[in-house]
Amino acid sequence: MAKAAANTPSPKARAQVPHTLGFGVPATSDPHHFRVTIPKANSSKVQISEHLGLQAASSESSVIDRVLLDRPRWTSMRAEVQRAFNAQLATHGLKPGAWKVGDNPVDRLLGKELCVLAWAVEQMEMEKIPVAVRNWMALRPEERWWLFGMTAMSTGGVMDGGKGWRAALKHALGDVAQSELLSPRARRGKPGQEAGQTSLGLFGDEAP
């Protein structure tokens, strides 16, 4: 019993763990986050949308629909994405998440990473998706954020599939193991340079 008690977090330690929803979304008033909506019907598409929260200029522009995924494509990537996200959450001492039917809140930086993979596989041949998932996992989080930023500037809407950077992501992640070709310049620059933020949105007010 003494050993079990020693392994039980103290009330003070438990109080210091931030309360989050889904995959690392702060339980605060209208935070900037992403939402993965999984319908009950297996034939329905999965929607990924960005909710700007209090950062939105107006209520009309507060939600950006980023991508719709056919259910088989979502199913082929969801388990690996969940494991990757929970590994990141664990490093910050946050509780893990799990995909469920309905709305799934996702931290704003993890949501950017998810969009990069979703954009890559939305029109990809099914047999290539495992390769794309492996290539996506080989990228560092800040590299995924960079790719999101480049893609979202011109082809980040739900109707932009197959265009510009969306097409580039499909070929770069799905054709061969060539993730290095889309890495930020910082990766090939001076040692110690970082391409972007290095923590989840819960821990600061970094620019999106």
Disulfide bonds with the S-S distance in Angstrom:
none
